């Protein structure tokens, strides 16, 4: 049975015992998968997506990747303070939505009377 691209990446990073640049890792994975150059071009974006989603891996600066288990929490935690939410003041918590809808319905009913 053939291994998936991310399973191959996991094995490679385990054997290398260090983080690797994405393109270096991809070249080895593509070779292990016996991809033609065209297949490699067709699959590189999927490989990047799969690495991003798979919880075994973590992205590091300079587009390097490593196994999450080898990285300290500080290296693998996203700084959420730098994330901004557009239109924060318009955000309505889900539990308040029903209350607002009830108030709007009551107003509409009183206007109809």
N, C-alpha and C positions, 0 to 999 in steps of 0.2 A: 504494500500500500504506500502510495506517495504521500510525503509530508506536505503540509501547507507551507506557504511562504513564511508566515510568522513562526511556525514550529521550527523551520530551518533557521530562522534568525535567532530564535531562543537557543538552539543548539550551538550556533556559531558564537554568540556572545558568551555562552557558558564556557566554551572551549578557550576563547580568547582571554577571558578573565579580566576584561577591561571594556570601557565604553568605546564605541566606534563611530566614525563619521557616517552619516546616512548613505552616501554614495558608495563608500567602501563596503559597507554591510550589504547594500543592494547588489553590488557586483558579485559578491560571493554567493548570495542567495540565488541570483539569476543563473550562475554557473552550476550550483547544486541542483537547481530545478531543470537544468539543460534547456533553458530558453534560447531561442534564436534571438538575434538583435531586435527583430520586429516584435517578438513576444515580450522581450524585456521592456521595450518602449511602451507597449500596450499595458503592461502590468505594474509599472513603477508607481503610478498614482494610487492604485489599489493597495499596494504594499504599504505605502506611507499611511493611508487611511487605516489599514489593519493594525499597524504598529501603534497608531494614536489611540485606537479603541481598546486594544488588548491590555489588560491591567498588569501584565507581567513586565511591560516595558515603560521606560520613562524617557522623555525628551530632555536633553540638557543643552546648555548654550552652544553656539556654533554648529547647530544641526547635528549634534551627536546623540546617540542613543545608547542606553544601557539597561540592564535588568533592574527593575525597581528594588529588588531585595538587596542589591549592592549599594544603593544610594542612601544617604542620610535623609531624614525627613526634610531637612532644610533645603536640600537640593531638588527634591521632587514635589514640593508643595508650591502651588501657584499663589503669588501675592495678589490676593483679592482686593486689596486697597487700590490697586491700579486699574481695576475694572470699573467702568462707569456705566450707569444705566440711563438711557435716554428717557427724557420726560419722567423723571423720578416722581415729581409731584402729582402726576396723573395716575400713578400706580394705586390700585385699589385692592387691598387684601381680599382673598376669595370669601372669607367669612362675612365681609361687609357688603358684598354684592347683593345678596338676598335682601338685606335690610334696605338698601338703596332702591331696589326694585319694588319692594312693598310701599315705600314712601312715595315713589313715582306713581304707582297705581292708585294710592289713596288720593293724591293730588288730582289725578285725571278724573276719578270718580266724583270728587267734590266740584270740579269744574262742570261736569255733565249735569249736575243737579240744579 
